[in-house]
Amino acid sequence: MPNGGFCRLPGGSVVVAIGLPSPAGDGATVRFLVHAANRARALTRLRNLGLRAVYLRGNTEPPTPDEITAVLHHPEGLLWRATAQELWHPIRSLPKAPAA
């Protein structure tokens, strides 16, 4: 089960933070941040990127204030990073799974 959570903003939108296995298949965990109108739309945005088994059950690791600020200031509202020490990356730079 993925670890993550959400935070409802004063305007009614939400920021969802969720840790998922890397799409590159290297065994790493990638933390995704998504800003959307509601939780269902945030998870749909991730599913549309090819991350099919994305579910958020519970609110064990909600986004931190720094993560909320990062995703709100990004034009796409969708970021990722593999480790806590690296900077946030736009979703278009996410490594793809190797072709079989």
N, CA, C and O atoms as a GROMACS GRO file, in nm:
protein
  400
    1MET      N    1   0.085  -0.118   0.000
    1MET     CA    2   0.000   0.000   0.000
    1MET      C    3   0.090   0.124   0.000
    1MET      O    4   0.184   0.132   0.079
    2PRO      N    5   0.061   0.220  -0.088
    2PRO     CA    6   0.144   0.339  -0.094
    2PRO      C    7   0.126   0.426   0.030
    2PRO      O    8   0.018   0.432   0.088
    3ASN      N    9   0.234   0.492   0.067
    3ASN     CA   10   0.225   0.583   0.180
    3ASN      C   11   0.200   0.723   0.126
    3ASN      O   12   0.260   0.763   0.026
    4GLY      N   13   0.116   0.796   0.191
    4GLY     CA   14   0.086   0.930   0.144
    4GLY      C   15  -0.027   0.991   0.222
    4GLY      O   16  -0.073   0.937   0.323
    5GLY      N   17  -0.071   1.104   0.173
    5GLY     CA   18  -0.179   1.174   0.237
    5GLY      C   19  -0.218   1.296   0.156
    5GLY      O   20  -0.167   1.319   0.046
    6PHE      N   21  -0.307   1.374   0.212
    6PHE     CA   22  -0.354   1.492   0.141
    6PHE      C   23  -0.376   1.605   0.239
    6PHE      O   24  -0.381   1.585   0.360
    7CYS      N   25  -0.390   1.725   0.184
    7CYS     CA   26  -0.418   1.844   0.263
    7CYS      C   27  -0.517   1.929   0.185
    7CYS      O   28  -0.492   1.964   0.070
    8ARG      N   29  -0.629   1.962   0.247
    8ARG     CA   30  -0.728   2.048   0.184
    8ARG      C   31  -0.687   2.193   0.206
    8ARG      O   32  -0.660   2.233   0.319
    9LEU      N   33  -0.684   2.271   0.099
    9LEU     CA   34  -0.646   2.412   0.105
    9LEU      C   35  -0.767   2.500   0.131
    9LEU      O   36  -0.880   2.456   0.107
   10PRO      N   37  -0.748   2.622   0.178
   10PRO     CA   38  -0.861   2.710   0.208
   10PRO      C   39  -0.952   2.736   0.087
   10PRO      O   40  -1.072   2.760   0.106
   11GLY      N   41  -0.900   2.732  -0.033
   11GLY     CA   42  -0.981   2.755  -0.152
   11GLY      C   43  -1.064   2.636  -0.195
   11GLY      O   44  -1.142   2.645  -0.290
   12GLY      N   45  -1.050   2.523  -0.127
   12GLY     CA   46  -1.127   2.404  -0.160
   12GLY      C   47  -1.049   2.299  -0.237
   12GLY      O   48  -1.091   2.183  -0.241
   13SER      N   49  -0.936   2.335  -0.299
   13SER     CA   50  -0.856   2.237  -0.372
   13SER      C   51  -0.774   2.155  -0.272
   13SER      O   52  -0.771   2.185  -0.153
   14VAL      N   53  -0.707   2.052  -0.322
   14VAL     CA   54  -0.626   1.966  -0.236
   14VAL      C   55  -0.487   1.949  -0.294
   14VAL      O   56  -0.465   1.964  -0.414
   15VAL      N   57  -0.393   1.917  -0.207
   15VAL     CA   58  -0.260   1.874  -0.248
   15VAL      C   59  -0.244   1.733  -0.196
   15VAL      O   60  -0.260   1.707  -0.076
   16VAL      N   61  -0.213   1.641  -0.287
   16VAL     CA   62  -0.194   1.501  -0.252
   16VAL      C   63  -0.045   1.470  -0.264
   16VAL      O   64   0.018   1.504  -0.364
   17ALA      N   65   0.010   1.405  -0.164
   17ALA     CA   66   0.148   1.356  -0.166
   17ALA      C   67   0.143   1.206  -0.149
   17ALA      O   68   0.080   1.155  -0.056
   18ILE      N   69   0.210   1.134  -0.239
   18ILE     CA   70   0.203   0.989  -0.235
   18ILE      C   71   0.336   0.929  -0.280
   18ILE      O   72   0.397   0.976  -0.376
   19GLY      N   73   0.380   0.828  -0.210
   19GLY     CA   74   0.502   0.756  -0.245
   19GLY      C   75   0.468   0.630  -0.321
   19GLY      O   76   0.390   0.547  -0.274
   20LEU      N   77   0.527   0.614  -0.439
   20LEU     CA   78   0.499   0.499  -0.526
   20LEU      C   79   0.630   0.441  -0.577
   20LEU      O   80   0.732   0.510  -0.578
   21PRO      N   81   0.629   0.315  -0.620
   21PRO     CA   82   0.749   0.259  -0.682
   21PRO      C   83   0.784   0.338  -0.809
   21PRO      O   84   0.696   0.384  -0.881
   22SER      N   85   0.912   0.351  -0.834
   22SER     CA   86   0.958   0.425  -0.951
   22SER      C   87   0.910   0.360  -1.080
   22SER      O   88   0.917   0.238  -1.094
   23PRO      N   89   0.862   0.440  -1.176
   23PRO     CA   90   0.821   0.383  -1.306
   23PRO      C   91   0.938   0.325  -1.384
   23PRO      O   92   0.917   0.246  -1.476
   24ALA      N   93   1.061   0.364  -1.349
   24ALA     CA   94   1.178   0.311  -1.418
   24ALA      C   95   1.207   0.166  -1.380
   24ALA      O   96   1.287   0.100  -1.445
   25GLY      N   97   1.140   0.117  -1.275
   25GLY     CA   98   1.157  -0.023  -1.236
   25GLY      C   99   1.288  -0.052  -1.165
   25GLY      O  100   1.336  -0.165  -1.166
   26ASP      N  101   1.348   0.050  -1.104
   26ASP     CA  102   1.477   0.031  -1.038
   26ASP      C  103   1.462   0.000  -0.888
   26ASP      O  104   1.563  -0.008  -0.818
   27GLY      N  105   1.341  -0.016  -0.840
   27GLY     CA  106   1.318  -0.050  -0.701
   27GLY      C  107   1.311   0.068  -0.607
   27GLY      O  108   1.285   0.051  -0.488
   28ALA      N  109   1.334   0.188  -0.657
   28ALA     CA  110   1.330   0.308  -0.573
   28ALA      C  111   1.186   0.352  -0.551
   28ALA      O  112   1.096   0.315  -0.626
   29THR      N  113   1.166   0.432  -0.448
   29THR     CA  114   1.036   0.492  -0.422
   29THR      C  115   1.041   0.638  -0.462
   29THR      O  116   1.136   0.709  -0.430
   30VAL      N  117   0.938   0.682  -0.531
   30VAL     CA  118   0.930   0.820  -0.578
   30VAL      C  119   0.813   0.887  -0.508
   30VAL      O  120   0.705   0.830  -0.499
   31ARG      N  121   0.834   1.008  -0.458
   31ARG     CA  122   0.728   1.086  -0.392
   31ARG      C  123   0.669   1.181  -0.496
   31ARG      O  124   0.741   1.262  -0.555
   32PHE      N  125   0.539   1.171  -0.516
   32PHE     CA  126   0.468   1.257  -0.611
   32PHE      C  127   0.386   1.359  -0.534
   32PHE      O  128   0.330   1.329  -0.429
   33LEU      N  129   0.379   1.480  -0.587
   33LEU     CA  130   0.292   1.585  -0.534
   33LEU      C  131   0.197   1.626  -0.645
   33LEU      O  132   0.240   1.652  -0.758
   34VAL      N  133   0.069   1.633  -0.615
   34VAL     CA  134  -0.031   1.670  -0.714
   34VAL      C  135  -0.125   1.773  -0.655
   34VAL      O  136  -0.175   1.755  -0.544
   35HIS      N  137  -0.148   1.881  -0.728
   35HIS     CA  138  -0.246   1.982  -0.689
   35HIS      C  139  -0.366   1.966  -0.782
   35HIS      O  140  -0.351   1.969  -0.904
   36ALA      N  141  -0.484   1.949  -0.725
   36ALA     CA  142  -0.604   1.929  -0.806
   36ALA      C  143  -0.726   1.979  -0.728
   36ALA      O  144  -0.717   2.018  -0.612
   37ALA      N  145  -0.840   1.976  -0.796
   37ALA     CA  146  -0.965   2.023  -0.736
   37ALA      C  147  -1.010   1.934  -0.621
   37ALA      O  148  -1.067   1.982  -0.523
   38ASN      N  149  -0.984   1.802  -0.632
   38ASN     CA  150  -1.020   1.709  -0.526
   38ASN      C  151  -0.928   1.588  -0.532
   38ASN      O  152  -0.847   1.575  -0.624
   39ARG      N  153  -0.940   1.498  -0.432
   39ARG     CA  154  -0.850   1.382  -0.428
   39ARG      C  155  -0.866   1.291  -0.548
   39ARG      O  156  -0.767   1.241  -0.602
   40ALA      N  157  -0.988   1.270  -0.591
   40ALA     CA  158  -1.012   1.180  -0.704
   40ALA      C  159  -0.944   1.233  -0.831
   40ALA      O  160  -0.885   1.156  -0.906
   41ARG      N  161  -0.952   1.362  -0.854
   41ARG     CA  162  -0.887   1.419  -0.973
   41ARG      C  163  -0.735   1.412  -0.962
   41ARG      O  164  -0.666   1.391  -1.063
   42ALA      N  165  -0.682   1.430  -0.843
   42ALA     CA  166  -0.538   1.420  -0.825
   42ALA      C  167  -0.489   1.279  -0.858
   42ALA      O  168  -0.388   1.262  -0.927
   43LEU      N  169  -0.559   1.178  -0.810
   43LEU     CA  170  -0.520   1.041  -0.838
   43LEU      C  171  -0.540   1.006  -0.986
   43LEU      O  172  -0.464   0.929  -1.042
   44THR      N  173  -0.642   1.063  -1.048
   44THR     CA  174  -0.666   1.042  -1.191
   44THR      C  175  -0.552   1.100  -1.273
   44THR      O  176  -0.512   1.041  -1.374
   45ARG      N  177  -0.499   1.215  -1.232
   45ARG     CA  178  -0.385   1.274  -1.303
   45ARG      C  179  -0.266   1.178  -1.301
   45ARG      O  180  -0.196   1.165  -1.402
   46LEU      N  181  -0.241   1.111  -1.188
   46LEU     CA  182  -0.132   1.015  -1.182
   46LEU      C  183  -0.161   0.891  -1.265
   46LEU      O  184  -0.072   0.839  -1.333
   47ARG      N  185  -0.284   0.843  -1.262
   47ARG     CA  186  -0.320   0.725  -1.342
   47ARG      C  187  -0.306   0.754  -1.491
   47ARG      O  188  -0.267   0.665  -1.567
   48ASN      N  189  -0.336   0.875  -1.532
   48ASN     CA  190  -0.323   0.912  -1.673
   48ASN      C  191  -0.178   0.915  -1.720
   48ASN      O  192  -0.151   0.911  -1.840
   49LEU      N  193  -0.085   0.922  -1.627
   49LEU     CA  194   0.057   0.919  -1.661
   49LEU      C  195   0.109   0.776  -1.674
   49LEU      O  196   0.227   0.756  -1.706
   50GLY      N  197   0.025   0.678  -1.651
   50GLY     CA  198   0.067   0.540  -1.662
   50GLY      C  199   0.087   0.472  -1.528
   50GLY      O  200   0.123   0.354  -1.524
   51LEU      N  201   0.066   0.542  -1.420
   51LEU     CA  202   0.078   0.483  -1.286
   51LEU      C  203  -0.060   0.428  -1.249
   51LEU      O  204  -0.136   0.493  -1.178
   52ARG      N  205  -0.091   0.310  -1.297
   52ARG     CA  206  -0.226   0.258  -1.294
   52ARG      C  207  -0.277   0.220  -1.155
   52ARG      O  208  -0.394   0.242  -1.126
   53ALA      N  209  -0.195   0.166  -1.070
   53ALA     CA  210  -0.242   0.117  -0.941
   53ALA      C  211  -0.220   0.222  -0.832
   53ALA      O  212  -0.147   0.199  -0.736
   54VAL      N  213  -0.283   0.337  -0.848
   54VAL     CA  214  -0.266   0.447  -0.754
   54VAL      C  215  -0.392   0.460  -0.670
   54VAL      O  216  -0.499   0.495  -0.722
   55TYR      N  217  -0.379   0.433  -0.541
   55TYR     CA  218  -0.490   0.449  -0.448
   55TYR      C  219  -0.436   0.517  -0.323
   55TYR      O  220  -0.322   0.495  -0.285
   56LEU      N  221  -0.518   0.598  -0.261
   56LEU     CA  222  -0.479   0.666  -0.138
   56LEU      C  223  -0.575   0.625  -0.029
   56LEU      O  224  -0.692   0.664  -0.027
   57ARG      N  225  -0.523   0.544   0.062
   57ARG     CA  226  -0.604   0.499   0.174
   57ARG      C  227  -0.544   0.555   0.302
   57ARG      O  228  -0.434   0.519   0.342
   58GLY      N  229  -0.617   0.644   0.364
   58GLY     CA  230  -0.567   0.705   0.486
   58GLY      C  231  -0.492   0.834   0.459
   58GLY      O  232  -0.486   0.882   0.347
   59ASN      N  233  -0.436   0.886   0.565
   59ASN     CA  234  -0.364   1.013   0.557
   59ASN      C  235  -0.240   1.003   0.645
   59ASN      O  236  -0.217   1.088   0.732
   60THR      N  237  -0.160   0.898   0.622
   60THR     CA  238  -0.047   0.870   0.709
   60THR      C  239   0.069   0.966   0.690
   60THR      O  240   0.137   1.000   0.787
   61GLU      N  241   0.094   1.010   0.568
   61GLU     CA  242   0.205   1.102   0.540
   61GLU      C  243   0.155   1.219   0.455
   61GLU      O  244   0.183   1.223   0.335
   62PRO      N  245   0.082   1.313   0.515
   62PRO     CA  246   0.033   1.427   0.438
   62PRO      C  247   0.149   1.515   0.391
   62PRO      O  248   0.259   1.506   0.445
   63PRO      N  249   0.125   1.599   0.291
   63PRO     CA  250   0.231   1.686   0.242
   63PRO      C  251   0.274   1.786   0.349
   63PRO      O  252   0.192   1.837   0.425
   64THR      N  253   0.402   1.814   0.353
   64THR     CA  254   0.455   1.913   0.445
   64THR      C  255   0.428   2.052   0.391
   64THR      O  256   0.396   2.066   0.272
   65PRO      N  257   0.438   2.155   0.472
   65PRO     CA  258   0.420   2.292   0.421
   65PRO      C  259   0.516   2.326   0.307
   65PRO      O  260   0.477   2.397   0.214
   66ASP      N  261   0.640   2.277   0.312
   66ASP     CA  262   0.734   2.301   0.202
   66ASP      C  263   0.689   2.233   0.073
   66ASP      O  264   0.703   2.290  -0.035
   67GLU      N  265   0.634   2.112   0.084
   67GLU     CA  266   0.584   2.042  -0.035
   67GLU      C  267   0.464   2.113  -0.093
   67GLU      O  268   0.451   2.123  -0.215
   68ILE      N  269   0.376   2.163  -0.008
   68ILE     CA  270   0.258   2.237  -0.056
   68ILE      C  271   0.302   2.361  -0.131
   68ILE      O  272   0.249   2.392  -0.238
   69THR      N  273   0.398   2.434  -0.075
   69THR     CA  274   0.448   2.554  -0.142
   69THR      C  275   0.510   2.520  -0.276
   69THR      O  276   0.488   2.592  -0.374
   70ALA      N  277   0.587   2.412  -0.283
   70ALA     CA  278   0.653   2.373  -0.408
   70ALA      C  279   0.551   2.344  -0.518
   70ALA      O  280   0.565   2.391  -0.631
   71VAL      N  281   0.448   2.266  -0.486
   71VAL     CA  282   0.352   2.228  -0.590
   71VAL      C  283   0.260   2.345  -0.628
   71VAL      O  284   0.217   2.354  -0.743
   72LEU      N  285   0.231   2.434  -0.534
   72LEU     CA  286   0.146   2.549  -0.568
   72LEU      C  287   0.219   2.649  -0.657
   72LEU      O  288   0.155   2.721  -0.734
   73HIS      N  289   0.351   2.654  -0.648
   73HIS     CA  290   0.427   2.748  -0.729
   73HIS      C  291   0.473   2.690  -0.861
   73HIS      O  292   0.543   2.756  -0.938
   74HIS      N  293   0.436   2.567  -0.890
   74HIS     CA  294   0.472   2.505  -1.018
   74HIS      C  295   0.354   2.516  -1.113
   74HIS      O  296   0.241   2.486  -1.074
   75PRO      N  297   0.378   2.557  -1.237
   75PRO     CA  298   0.265   2.578  -1.331
   75PRO      C  299   0.183   2.452  -1.361
   75PRO      O  300   0.062   2.462  -1.383
   76GLU      N  301   0.246   2.335  -1.362
   76GLU     CA  302   0.173   2.212  -1.392
   76GLU      C  303   0.102   2.155  -1.269
   76GLU      O  304   0.005   2.080  -1.283
   77GLY      N  305   0.149   2.189  -1.150
   77GLY     CA  306   0.089   2.136  -1.028
   77GLY      C  307   0.114   1.988  -1.009
   77GLY      O  308   0.035   1.920  -0.943
   78LEU      N  309   0.225   1.937  -1.065
   78LEU     CA  310   0.257   1.795  -1.056
   78LEU      C  311   0.408   1.780  -1.053
   78LEU      O  312   0.475   1.808  -1.152
   79LEU      N  313   0.462   1.735  -0.939
   79LEU     CA  314   0.606   1.724  -0.919
   79LEU      C  315   0.643   1.587  -0.864
   79LEU      O  316   0.557   1.514  -0.816
   80TRP      N  317   0.773   1.553  -0.872
   80TRP     CA  318   0.821   1.428  -0.815
   80TRP      C  319   0.966   1.444  -0.772
   80TRP      O  320   1.037   1.532  -0.820
   81ARG      N  321   1.008   1.357  -0.680
   81ARG     CA  322   1.149   1.343  -0.645
   81ARG      C  323   1.171   1.205  -0.585
   81ARG      O  324   1.081   1.146  -0.524
   82ALA      N  325   1.292   1.154  -0.604
   82ALA     CA  326   1.322   1.019  -0.559
   82ALA      C  327   1.372   1.015  -0.415
   82ALA      O  328   1.342   0.920  -0.342
   83THR      N  329   1.447   1.115  -0.372
   83THR     CA  330   1.498   1.118  -0.236
   83THR      C  331   1.469   1.254  -0.174
   83THR      O  332   1.443   1.351  -0.245
   84ALA      N  333   1.473   1.260  -0.044
   84ALA     CA  334   1.443   1.385   0.025
   84ALA      C  335   1.552   1.490   0.005
   84ALA      O  336   1.527   1.608   0.026
   85GLN      N  337   1.670   1.449  -0.036
   85GLN     CA  338   1.780   1.543  -0.052
   85GLN      C  339   1.780   1.613  -0.188
   85GLN      O  340   1.841   1.719  -0.202
   86GLU      N  341   1.714   1.558  -0.287
   86GLU     CA  342   1.717   1.620  -0.419
   86GLU      C  343   1.603   1.720  -0.437
   86GLU      O  344   1.507   1.721  -0.360
   87LEU      N  345   1.616   1.803  -0.538
   87LEU     CA  346   1.514   1.904  -0.567
   87LEU      C  347   1.395   1.839  -0.637
   87LEU      O  348   1.404   1.727  -0.687
   88TRP      N  349   1.283   1.910  -0.639
   88TRP     CA  350   1.163   1.862  -0.707
   88TRP      C  351   1.181   1.875  -0.857
   88TRP      O  352   1.244   1.969  -0.906
   89HIS      N  353   1.126   1.778  -0.931
   89HIS     CA  354   1.135   1.775  -1.076
   89HIS      C  355   0.995   1.785  -1.137
   89HIS      O  356   0.899   1.736  -1.078
   90PRO      N  357   0.983   1.849  -1.254
   90PRO     CA  358   0.853   1.846  -1.323
   90PRO      C  359   0.824   1.704  -1.372
   90PRO      O  360   0.916   1.625  -1.393
   91ILE      N  361   0.700   1.673  -1.390
   91ILE     CA  362   0.660   1.537  -1.424
   91ILE      C  363   0.712   1.493  -1.560
   91ILE      O  364   0.731   1.373  -1.582
   92ARG      N  365   0.736   1.584  -1.651
   92ARG     CA  366   0.784   1.546  -1.784
   92ARG      C  367   0.926   1.488  -1.779
   92ARG      O  368   0.969   1.424  -1.875
   93SER      N  369   0.999   1.510  -1.669
   93SER     CA  370   1.135   1.456  -1.657
   93SER      C  371   1.138   1.321  -1.585
   93SER      O  372   1.246   1.271  -1.553
   94LEU      N  373   1.022   1.262  -1.558
   94LEU     CA  374   1.015   1.132  -1.490
   94LEU      C  375   1.069   1.024  -1.582
   94LEU      O  376   1.027   1.015  -1.697
   95PRO      N  377   1.163   0.940  -1.534
   95PRO     CA  378   1.216   0.834  -1.619
   95PRO      C  379   1.108   0.732  -1.653
   95PRO      O  380   1.025   0.696  -1.570
   96LYS      N  381   1.111   0.687  -1.775
   96LYS     CA  382   1.013   0.588  -1.822
   96LYS      C  383   1.064   0.447  -1.798
   96LYS      O  384   1.184   0.424  -1.784
   97ALA      N  385   0.970   0.353  -1.794
   97ALA     CA  386   1.006   0.212  -1.779
   97ALA      C  387   1.078   0.165  -1.905
   97ALA      O  388   1.042   0.208  -2.015
   98PRO      N  389   1.178   0.079  -1.891
   98PRO     CA  390   1.248   0.028  -2.009
   98PRO      C  391   1.153  -0.055  -2.097
   98PRO      O  392   1.066  -0.127  -2.046
   99ALA      N  393   1.171  -0.043  -2.228
   99ALA     CA  394   1.085  -0.116  -2.321
   99ALA      C  395   1.118  -0.265  -2.315
   99ALA      O  396   1.234  -0.304  -2.309
  100ALA      N  397   1.015  -0.345  -2.317
  100ALA     CA  398   1.036  -0.490  -2.310
  100ALA      C  399   1.054  -0.551  -2.446
  100ALA      O  400   1.072  -0.672  -2.458
   0.00000   0.00000   0.00000
